[in-house]
Amino acid sequence: MTGGELLKSLSGVLGAKIQSRIEFRRETSFTIQPEDLREVAKFCRTELSFDYLIDISSVDNLGEEPRFEIVYELYSMTLAVHLRLKLAISEEICAVETVSDIWPTANWHEREIYDMMGIRFRGHPDLRRILMWEGYPYFPLRKDFPLAGKSSELPEVAFTRPAPLEGGPFVTIAGGKDAIEREPRVRTPEN
């Protein structure tokens, strides 16, 4: 079966569950409903040989509804075909089913999305924070989270304070002769 036949098979079998199909640069993206994720994911894994979950990412569309989008990047090693599954989740629900039992690598990706974006994965075997400490009340990758950070106080655990941004190491210089002078990572801090 070729890659094109494979994706036509997916469209044919799951036709009503696929809301849209976009082809771009030999990659296919299907938009699905969150409630169809597990069925589509299992079909992709077992019937269509999408044996490699490359990544799961999330997008915050602050000001739009549904606010969040989750993107699953799949690959078939045997057929050399890439497939992208997209689904939208409202801020009110802010949860979707786990696929960590279908692709074990999803475990880490789902935990990171939960930690940084606050989206829960129902049925996940160990949904806890990776980068922030348990009890941290914010989700740093949301668009409404300020660049400087927010204050938080968890006695005997941790605390945070907003970071000063003016003149800091991540501030670029307006203008300048070229990109090397403007980029903060190549400047030597002044003492």
N, CA and C of each residue as an Amber inpcrd file, in Angstrom:
protein
   573
   0.8530000  -1.1810000   0.0000000   0.0000000   0.0000000   0.0000000
   0.8970000   1.2420000   0.0000000   0.6130000   2.1790000  -0.8670000
   1.3780000   3.4230000  -0.9240000   0.8410000   4.4090000   0.1110000
   1.5860000   5.5000000   0.3010000   1.1510000   6.5220000   1.2500000
  -0.1840000   7.1230000   0.8830000  -0.3790000   7.4010000  -0.4120000
  -1.6470000   7.9690000  -0.8730000  -2.8060000   7.0170000  -0.6460000
  -2.6000000   5.7220000  -0.9480000  -3.6380000   4.7190000  -0.7110000
  -3.9550000   4.6010000   0.7700000  -2.9150000   4.6910000   1.5690000
  -3.0770000   4.6080000   3.0130000  -3.9890000   5.7230000   3.5310000
  -3.7370000   6.9480000   3.1060000  -4.5280000   8.0810000   3.5710000
  -5.9400000   8.0650000   2.9940000  -6.1100000   7.5320000   1.7680000
  -7.4600000   7.3700000   1.2160000  -8.2250000   6.3370000   2.0220000
  -7.5200000   5.2890000   2.4650000  -8.1390000   4.2650000   3.3040000
  -8.6280000   4.8770000   4.6070000  -7.7980000   5.7050000   5.2000000
  -8.1890000   6.3790000   6.4370000  -9.4000000   7.2580000   6.1980000
  -9.3960000   8.0350000   5.1210000 -10.5270000   8.9090000   4.7960000
 -11.7910000   8.0940000   4.5670000 -11.6500000   6.9510000   3.8840000
 -12.8110000   6.1230000   3.5800000 -13.4220000   5.4860000   4.8080000
 -12.6050000   4.9240000   5.6570000 -13.0970000   4.2180000   6.8320000
 -13.6330000   5.1880000   7.8940000 -12.9260000   6.2900000   8.0820000
 -13.3090000   7.2320000   9.1350000 -13.9440000   8.5130000   8.5780000
 -14.4560000   8.4500000   7.3750000 -14.9680000   9.6190000   6.6680000
 -15.7510000  10.6110000   7.5050000 -16.7580000  10.1510000   8.2230000
 -17.5980000  11.0590000   9.0090000 -16.8580000  11.6510000  10.2030000
 -15.8130000  11.0010000  10.6420000 -15.0660000  11.4850000  11.8050000
 -14.0100000  12.5220000  11.4200000 -13.7310000  12.6350000  10.1390000
 -12.7390000  13.6070000   9.6720000 -13.4650000  14.8760000   9.2420000
 -13.1990000  15.9590000   9.9580000 -13.8670000  17.2250000   9.6680000
 -13.2600000  17.9290000   8.4710000 -11.9480000  17.8660000   8.3520000
 -11.2860000  18.4880000   7.2080000  -9.9840000  17.7600000   6.9170000
  -9.5560000  17.9150000   5.6660000  -8.3000000  17.3050000   5.2140000
  -7.5320000  18.3820000   4.4570000  -6.2720000  18.5890000   4.8320000
  -5.4250000  19.5730000   4.1750000  -4.1570000  18.8730000   3.7150000
  -3.8120000  19.0720000   2.4470000  -2.5750000  18.5440000   1.8760000
  -1.6230000  19.7110000   1.6670000  -0.4060000  19.5820000   2.1740000
   0.5930000  20.6280000   1.9900000   1.9710000  19.9920000   2.0200000
   2.7300000  20.1830000   0.9480000   4.0920000  19.6660000   0.8440000
   4.1830000  18.1750000   1.1590000   3.3220000  17.4190000   0.5700000
   3.2660000  15.9640000   0.7320000   2.9870000  15.5260000   2.1590000
   2.3960000  16.3960000   2.9420000   1.9550000  16.0340000   4.2880000
   0.4480000  16.2430000   4.3670000  -0.2010000  15.3740000   5.1060000
  -1.6520000  15.4330000   5.2460000  -2.0150000  15.7580000   6.6850000
  -2.9640000  16.6590000   6.8360000  -3.4910000  17.0170000   8.1520000
  -4.9850000  16.7350000   8.1680000  -5.4310000  15.9830000   9.1630000
  -6.8460000  15.7280000   9.3810000  -7.2760000  16.4360000  10.6550000
  -8.4010000  17.1090000  10.5980000  -8.9960000  17.7000000  11.7940000
 -10.1120000  16.7660000  12.2400000 -10.0970000  16.4190000  13.5240000
 -11.0850000  15.4960000  14.0860000 -11.6850000  16.1040000  15.3440000
 -12.7640000  15.5120000  15.8120000 -13.3860000  15.9100000  17.0790000
 -12.6260000  15.2540000  18.2360000 -12.5060000  15.9230000  19.3780000
 -11.8020000  15.3210000  20.5230000 -12.3670000  13.9670000  20.9350000
 -13.6740000  13.7950000  20.8470000 -14.2740000  12.5240000  21.2700000
 -13.9390000  11.3680000  20.3240000 -13.4350000  11.6640000  19.1210000
 -13.0440000  10.6180000  18.1720000 -11.5540000  10.2930000  18.2240000
 -10.8000000  10.9800000  19.0570000  -9.3450000  10.8270000  19.0780000
  -8.9030000   9.3930000  19.2720000  -9.3980000   8.7130000  20.2760000
  -8.9150000   7.3500000  20.5740000  -9.2270000   6.3850000  19.4390000
 -10.4140000   6.4590000  18.8860000 -10.7800000   5.5620000  17.7900000
  -9.8900000   5.8080000  16.5730000  -9.6840000   7.0650000  16.2170000
  -8.8400000   7.4040000  15.0740000  -7.3940000   7.0060000  15.3550000
  -6.9100000   7.2870000  16.5510000  -5.5270000   6.9510000  16.9090000
  -5.2920000   5.4390000  16.8670000  -6.2120000   4.6620000  17.4210000
  -6.0620000   3.1960000  17.3900000  -6.0630000   2.6800000  15.9630000
  -6.9450000   3.2130000  15.1280000  -7.0070000   2.8000000  13.7360000
  -5.6970000   3.1390000  13.0230000  -5.1940000   4.3280000  13.2510000
  -3.9290000   4.7370000  12.6270000  -2.7850000   3.8290000  13.0620000
  -2.7540000   3.4670000  14.3210000  -1.6620000   2.6520000  14.8630000
  -1.7530000   1.2020000  14.3990000  -2.9200000   0.5910000  14.5530000
  -3.0320000  -0.8470000  14.2980000  -3.3040000  -1.1950000  12.8420000
  -4.1610000  -0.4390000  12.1720000  -4.5590000  -0.7810000  10.8090000
  -3.7090000  -0.1060000   9.7350000  -3.1810000   1.0760000  10.0310000
  -2.4690000   1.8330000   9.0000000  -0.9690000   1.9470000   9.2470000
  -0.4650000   1.2880000  10.2650000   0.9840000   1.2130000  10.5400000
   1.6280000   2.5460000  10.9000000   0.8820000   3.4600000  11.5070000
   1.5120000   4.6770000  12.0300000   2.1080000   4.3140000  13.3880000
   3.3180000   3.7650000  13.3270000   3.9570000   3.1880000  14.4950000
   4.8230000   4.1750000  15.2710000   4.9500000   5.3920000  14.7770000
   5.8500000   6.3580000  15.4070000   5.1040000   7.6600000  15.6930000
   4.9370000   7.9590000  16.9610000   4.3750000   9.2460000  17.3760000
   5.5570000  10.2020000  17.5030000   5.6810000  11.1170000  16.5620000
   6.8100000  12.0450000  16.5490000   6.6840000  13.0620000  17.6760000
   5.4960000  13.6450000  17.8090000   5.3220000  14.7390000  18.7640000
   3.8420000  14.9830000  19.0020000   3.5610000  15.5890000  20.1450000
   2.2450000  16.1590000  20.4240000   2.5100000  17.5820000  20.8730000
   1.8300000  18.5210000  20.2810000   2.0070000  19.9140000  20.6810000
   0.6480000  20.5450000  20.9190000   0.6660000  21.6980000  21.5580000
  -0.5750000  22.4080000  21.8350000  -0.4240000  23.8650000  21.4260000
  -1.5520000  24.4630000  21.0700000  -1.5900000  25.8500000  20.6340000
  -2.6380000  26.5720000  21.4670000  -2.2880000  27.7500000  21.9570000
  -3.2250000  28.5870000  22.6940000  -3.7130000  29.6920000  21.7590000
  -4.9720000  29.6380000  21.3920000  -5.5830000  30.6530000  20.5370000
  -6.3730000  31.6210000  21.4150000  -5.6890000  32.2840000  22.3210000
  -6.3220000  33.1960000  23.2690000  -7.2310000  34.1750000  22.5370000
  -8.4440000  34.3100000  23.0440000  -9.4070000  35.2190000  22.4410000
 -10.3190000  34.5450000  21.4370000 -10.0330000  33.2930000  21.0850000
 -10.8760000  32.5390000  20.1590000 -11.4980000  31.3740000  20.9110000
 -12.5650000  30.8390000  20.3660000 -13.1810000  29.6620000  20.9490000
 -13.3820000  28.6450000  19.8410000 -12.9530000  27.4240000  19.9610000
 -12.2640000  26.8760000  21.1210000 -10.8490000  27.4390000  21.2470000
 -10.4350000  27.5920000  22.4930000  -9.1570000  28.2600000  22.7720000
  -7.9410000  27.4180000  22.4060000  -7.9950000  26.1250000  22.6770000
  -6.8050000  25.2880000  22.5250000  -6.9100000  24.3440000  21.3310000
  -5.7600000  24.0290000  20.7850000  -5.6610000  23.0370000  19.7240000
  -4.5320000  22.0770000  20.0990000  -4.7580000  20.7920000  19.8740000
  -3.7250000  19.7870000  20.1030000  -3.3960000  19.1660000  18.7480000
  -2.1000000  18.9940000  18.4840000  -1.6340000  18.4890000  17.1940000
  -0.7790000  17.2480000  17.4390000  -1.1630000  16.1470000  16.8100000
  -0.4460000  14.8780000  16.9090000   0.2920000  14.6450000  15.5950000
   1.6060000  14.4780000  15.6550000   2.4370000  14.2220000  14.4730000
   2.7530000  12.7320000  14.4350000   2.2240000  12.0360000  13.4220000
   2.4010000  10.5850000  13.2940000   3.2490000  10.2640000  12.0730000
   3.9220000   9.1250000  12.1320000   4.7470000   8.6940000  11.0090000
   4.6930000   7.1740000  10.8980000   4.6140000   6.6880000   9.6690000
   4.6850000   5.2530000   9.4150000   6.1010000   4.9340000   8.9430000
   6.8340000   4.2110000   9.7520000   8.2110000   3.8490000   9.4020000
   8.2470000   2.9050000   8.1970000   7.2880000   2.0220000   8.0990000
   7.2980000   1.0590000   7.0020000   6.9220000   1.6910000   5.6660000
   6.0280000   2.6890000   5.6890000   5.5680000   3.2970000   4.4370000
   6.1370000   4.6950000   4.1850000   6.8710000   5.2320000   5.1510000
   7.4630000   6.5760000   5.0270000   6.3890000   7.6330000   4.7270000
   5.3310000   7.6240000   5.5530000   4.2180000   8.5620000   5.3880000
   4.0320000   9.3450000   6.6770000   3.8220000  10.6440000   6.5360000
   3.5960000  11.5360000   7.6660000   2.1150000  11.8990000   7.7120000
   1.5440000  11.9210000   8.9180000   0.1420000  12.3040000   9.1080000
   0.0350000  13.1890000  10.3350000  -0.7420000  14.2230000  10.2160000
  -0.9710000  15.1490000  11.3280000  -2.4510000  15.0810000  11.6960000
  -2.7400000  14.8590000  12.9780000  -4.1030000  14.8940000  13.4910000
  -4.2550000  16.1400000  14.3580000  -5.3100000  16.9110000  14.1080000
  -5.5540000  18.1290000  14.8790000  -6.9370000  18.0550000  15.5080000
  -7.0330000  18.5840000  16.7120000  -8.3350000  18.6960000  17.3530000
  -8.3670000  19.9380000  18.2280000  -9.5430000  20.5050000  18.3590000
  -9.7220000  21.7380000  19.1330000 -10.4580000  21.4250000  20.4290000
 -10.0560000  22.1240000  21.5030000 -10.6370000  21.9150000  22.8210000
 -10.9820000  23.2640000  23.4310000 -12.1670000  23.3540000  23.9840000
 -12.5760000  24.6060000  24.6110000 -11.8640000  24.7870000  25.9490000
 -11.7530000  26.0280000  26.3650000 -11.1390000  26.3260000  27.6620000
 -11.9760000  25.7460000  28.7940000 -13.2670000  25.7090000  28.6060000
 -14.1680000  25.1800000  29.6280000 -13.9180000  23.6940000  29.8870000
 -13.7300000  22.9140000  28.8380000 -13.4790000  21.4730000  28.9750000
 -12.0140000  21.2220000  29.2960000 -11.1160000  21.7450000  28.4930000
  -9.6660000  21.7140000  28.7030000  -9.1320000  20.3140000  29.0300000
  -9.6990000  19.2840000  28.3580000  -9.2620000  17.9070000  28.5920000
  -9.5640000  17.0660000  27.3610000  -8.7590000  16.0280000  27.1800000
  -8.9310000  15.0690000  26.0980000  -8.4320000  13.7200000  26.6130000
  -8.8130000  12.6420000  25.9330000  -8.3770000  11.3080000  26.3480000
  -6.8920000  11.1110000  26.0520000  -6.2320000  10.3070000  26.8560000
  -4.8260000   9.9830000  26.6390000  -4.6690000   9.0170000  25.4630000
  -3.5160000   9.0750000  24.8150000  -3.1470000   8.0640000  23.8110000
  -1.8540000   7.3690000  24.2400000  -1.5010000   7.5080000  25.5210000
  -0.2440000   6.9360000  26.0120000  -0.2410000   5.4060000  26.0100000
  -1.4090000   4.7830000  25.9760000  -1.4570000   3.3260000  25.8660000
  -1.3350000   2.8760000  24.4120000  -1.5730000   3.7800000  23.4720000
  -1.4530000   3.4680000  22.0400000  -0.0130000   3.6990000  21.5820000
   0.5520000   4.8430000  21.9520000   1.9580000   5.1800000  21.7020000
   2.5670000   5.5490000  23.0490000   3.3990000   4.7030000  23.6450000
   3.9710000   5.0040000  24.9650000   4.7070000   6.3460000  25.0470000
   5.2650000   6.8180000  23.9480000   5.9680000   8.1110000  23.9780000
   5.0260000   9.2740000  24.2660000   3.7350000   9.0640000  24.1030000
   2.7640000  10.1210000  24.3970000   2.7680000  10.4820000  25.8780000
   3.1920000   9.5670000  26.7140000   3.2120000   9.8090000  28.1590000
   3.9210000  11.1210000  28.4860000   5.1140000  11.2770000  28.0040000
   5.9230000  12.4590000  28.3060000   5.3290000  13.7130000  27.6640000
   4.9240000  13.6060000  26.4140000   4.3460000  14.7580000  25.7120000
   3.0860000  15.2650000  26.4070000   2.2310000  14.3510000  26.8140000
   0.9880000  14.7410000  27.4850000   1.2760000  15.4010000  28.8310000
   2.2520000  14.8750000  29.5410000   2.6080000  15.4960000  30.8200000
   3.1410000  16.9110000  30.6190000   3.9460000  17.1150000  29.6030000
   4.4930000  18.4420000  29.3410000   3.3850000  19.4310000  28.9520000
   2.4480000  18.9890000  28.1260000   1.3290000  19.8560000  27.7470000
   0.4840000  20.1940000  28.9670000   0.2400000  19.2160000  29.8160000
  -0.4960000  19.4870000  31.0510000   0.2530000  20.5050000  31.9070000
   1.5450000  20.3150000  32.0660000   2.3600000  21.1820000  32.9140000
   2.4230000  22.6170000  32.3940000   2.6220000  22.7780000  31.1240000
   2.8460000  24.1100000  30.5590000   1.5790000  24.8000000  30.0620000
   0.5540000  24.0180000  29.6740000  -0.6470000  24.6030000  29.0870000
  -1.9060000  24.3610000  29.9220000  -1.8560000  23.3780000  30.8110000
  -3.0010000  23.1150000  31.6780000  -4.0620000  22.2240000  31.0710000
  -3.7830000  21.5940000  29.9460000  -4.7410000  20.6890000  29.3180000
  -4.5790000  19.3080000  29.9520000  -5.6700000  18.7500000  30.4350000
  -5.6320000  17.4440000  31.0980000  -5.8230000  16.3220000  30.0840000
  -5.2470000  15.1540000  30.3920000  -5.3760000  13.9730000  29.5530000
  -6.0210000  12.8800000  30.3920000  -7.3210000  12.6780000  30.1740000
  -8.0790000  11.6970000  30.9540000  -7.5510000  10.2860000  30.6930000
  -7.3690000   9.5300000  31.7640000  -6.8820000   8.1650000  31.6630000
  -5.3680000   8.0500000  31.6320000  -4.6640000   9.1670000  31.7410000
  -3.1910000   9.1320000  31.7460000  -2.7180000   8.4270000  33.0150000
  -1.7200000   7.5410000  32.9280000  -1.3000000   6.7690000  34.0970000
  -0.5550000   7.5760000  35.1650000  -0.0100000   8.7360000  34.8320000
   0.7910000   9.4870000  35.8020000   0.8290000  10.9730000  35.4340000
  -0.3300000  11.6010000  35.4080000  -0.4070000  12.9930000  34.9730000
   0.0100000  13.9190000  36.1150000   1.3020000  14.2380000  36.1110000
   1.8350000  15.2000000  37.0810000   2.8200000  16.1050000  36.3640000
   3.1770000  17.1710000  36.9950000   4.0180000  18.1780000  36.3630000
   5.4350000  17.6590000  36.1490000   6.0810000  18.1950000  35.1010000
   7.4430000  17.8070000  34.7670000   8.4190000  18.9280000  35.1180000
   8.1140000  20.1460000  34.6780000   9.0280000  21.2710000  34.8410000
   8.6840000  22.1510000  36.0430000   7.4230000  22.3480000  36.2930000
   6.9940000  23.1620000  37.4270000   6.6740000  22.2160000  38.5850000
   6.6720000  22.7540000  39.7840000   6.4190000  21.9130000  40.9510000
   4.9200000  21.7250000  41.1410000   4.5710000  20.6110000  41.7850000
   3.1630000  20.3340000  42.0800000   2.6130000  21.4610000  42.9330000
   1.4490000  21.9210000  42.5810000   0.8350000  23.0190000  43.3100000
   1.0790000  24.3760000  42.6790000   1.9620000  24.4550000  41.6880000
   2.1850000  25.7380000  41.0110000   0.8780000  26.1090000  40.3180000
   0.3530000  27.3040000  40.5860000  -1.0110000  27.6140000  40.1390000
  -1.1530000  28.1040000  38.6990000  -0.0740000  28.2300000  37.9490000
  -0.1500000  28.8240000  36.6160000   0.3670000  27.8590000  35.5510000
   0.1160000  28.2420000  34.2980000   0.5600000  27.4510000  33.1530000
   1.3590000  28.3770000  32.2320000   2.6830000  28.3050000  32.2940000
   3.5650000  29.2930000  31.6660000   3.5030000  29.4320000  30.1500000
   2.9980000  28.4750000  29.4080000   2.9500000  28.6410000  27.9540000
   1.6280000  29.2110000  27.4450000   0.7120000  29.4850000  28.3450000
  -0.5200000  30.1460000  27.9190000  -0.2140000  31.5950000  27.5480000
  -0.9120000  32.0870000  26.5710000  -0.6350000  33.4400000  26.0740000
  -0.9620000  34.5310000  27.0920000  -1.7950000  34.2440000  28.0640000
  -2.0960000  35.2600000  29.0700000  -1.0980000  35.2480000  30.2360000
  -0.0910000  34.3910000  30.1670000   0.9660000  34.3530000  31.1810000
   2.0300000  35.3770000  30.7850000   2.3340000  36.3490000  31.6560000
   3.2780000  37.4000000  31.2660000   4.7100000  36.8880000  31.1240000
   5.4580000  37.5090000  30.2290000   6.8480000  37.1240000  29.9800000
   7.6910000  37.1850000  31.2540000   7.4430000  38.1590000  32.0910000
   8.2100000  38.3090000  33.3350000   7.8450000  37.2550000  34.3770000
   6.7100000  36.5810000  34.2000000   6.2590000  35.5920000  35.1740000
   5.2800000  36.1860000  36.1550000   4.8360000  35.3920000  37.1180000
   3.8840000  35.8150000  38.1360000   4.4060000  35.3940000  39.5020000
   4.0140000  36.1450000  40.4960000   4.3760000  35.7820000  41.8780000
   3.5330000  34.6080000  42.3360000   4.1600000  33.7270000  43.0750000
   3.4280000  32.6370000  43.7170000   4.1450000  32.3020000  45.0170000
   3.4120000  31.8030000  45.9530000   3.9760000  31.4810000  47.2590000
   3.4170000  30.1390000  47.7090000   4.2790000  29.1630000  47.8610000
   3.9090000  27.8690000  48.4020000   4.8510000  27.6120000  49.5690000
   4.4300000  27.9270000  50.7800000   5.3250000  27.7840000  51.9310000
   5.9800000  26.4050000  51.9870000   7.2710000  26.4120000  52.2520000
   8.0970000  25.2200000  52.3910000   8.2230000  24.3990000  51.1060000
   7.7530000  24.9480000  49.9450000   7.8980000  24.2420000  48.6830000
   8.7170000  25.0790000  47.7200000   8.1530000  26.2090000  47.3130000
   8.8330000  27.0650000  46.3370000   8.1290000  28.4120000  46.2700000
   8.7550000  29.3540000  45.5970000   8.1380000  30.6540000  45.3590000
   8.6330000  31.1670000  44.0180000   7.9120000  32.1260000  43.4820000
   8.3540000  32.7960000  42.2650000   8.1020000  34.2850000  42.4110000
   8.9030000  35.0520000  41.7260000   8.7410000  36.4950000  41.6490000
   8.8860000  36.8880000  40.1830000   8.2020000  37.9330000  39.7350000
   8.4090000  38.3900000  38.3580000   9.8730000  38.7760000  38.1310000
  10.3810000  38.4510000  36.9690000  11.7730000  38.7440000  36.6180000
  11.8660000  40.1260000  35.9730000  12.8810000  40.8990000  36.3210000
  13.0430000  42.1830000  35.6410000  13.4330000  41.9460000  34.1820000
  12.7770000  42.6430000  33.2740000  13.0630000  42.4330000  31.8640000
  13.9410000  43.5240000  31.2740000  13.8910000  44.7080000  31.8210000
  14.6490000  45.8100000  31.2370000  16.1460000  45.5450000  31.3380000
  16.8120000  45.5170000  30.1850000  18.2520000  45.2950000  30.1580000
  18.6690000  43.8690000  30.4550000  17.7120000  42.9480000  30.5270000
  18.0240000  41.5620000  30.8520000  18.6930000  40.8270000  29.7010000
  19.0740000  39.5900000  29.9210000  19.8240000  38.8390000  28.9100000
  19.0090000  38.4610000  27.6740000  17.6750000  38.5530000  27.7430000
  16.8500000  38.1350000  26.6160000  16.2360000  39.3160000  25.8830000
  16.7760000  40.4880000  26.0790000  16.2460000  41.6830000  25.4410000
  17.1330000  42.0390000  24.2580000  16.5400000  42.1890000  23.0990000
  17.3160000  42.5460000  21.9200000  17.4950000  44.0550000  21.8570000
  18.4880000  44.4720000  21.1080000  18.7650000  45.8950000  20.9310000
  18.1190000  46.3410000  19.6250000  17.2970000  47.3680000  19.6880000
  16.6490000  47.8690000  18.4780000  17.7010000  48.4430000  17.5360000
  17.4920000  48.2330000  16.2530000  18.4270000  48.7700000  15.2610000
  19.7030000  47.9580000  15.2270000  20.8200000  48.6240000  15.2920000
  22.1010000  47.9110000  15.2430000  22.5240000  47.6650000  13.8130000
  23.7910000  47.3520000  13.6470000  24.3290000  47.1590000  12.3070000
  23.8390000  45.8690000  11.6620000  23.7990000  44.8010000  12.4260000
  23.3830000  43.5270000  11.8550000  22.7680000  42.6480000  12.9380000
  22.3290000  41.4670000  12.5530000  21.6530000  40.5620000  13.4770000
  22.5550000  40.1170000  14.6210000  23.8410000  40.0000000  14.3850000
  24.7550000  39.5570000  15.4390000  24.7660000  40.5600000  16.5930000
  24.7550000  41.8280000  16.2910000  24.7400000  42.8340000  17.3540000
  23.4070000  42.8740000  18.0880000  22.3140000  42.5750000  17.3840000
  20.9850000  42.6490000  17.9990000  20.6600000  41.4340000  18.8590000
  21.2380000  40.2970000  18.5590000  20.8840000  39.0610000  19.2460000
  21.4830000  38.9930000  20.6460000  20.6500000  38.7360000  21.6620000
  21.1660000  38.6820000  23.0350000  22.0840000  37.5140000  23.3100000
  21.9180000  36.3980000  22.6250000  22.7240000  35.2170000  22.9430000
  24.1700000  35.3620000  22.5340000  24.4940000  36.3470000  21.6840000
  25.8790000  36.5020000  21.2560000  26.5540000  37.7020000  21.9210000
  25.8410000  38.4330000  22.7720000  26.4410000  39.5590000  23.4480000
  27.0730000  39.1140000  24.7520000  28.1870000  39.6910000  25.0820000
  28.8290000  39.4430000  26.3640000  28.1960000  40.3940000  27.3760000
  27.6920000  39.8800000  28.5040000  27.0840000  40.7590000  29.5010000
  28.0920000  41.7980000  29.9960000  27.6060000  43.0160000  30.1760000
  28.4650000  44.0870000  30.6940000  28.5030000  44.0210000  32.2090000
  29.6580000  44.2310000  32.7900000  29.7840000  44.1930000  34.2580000
  29.7170000  45.5800000  34.8520000
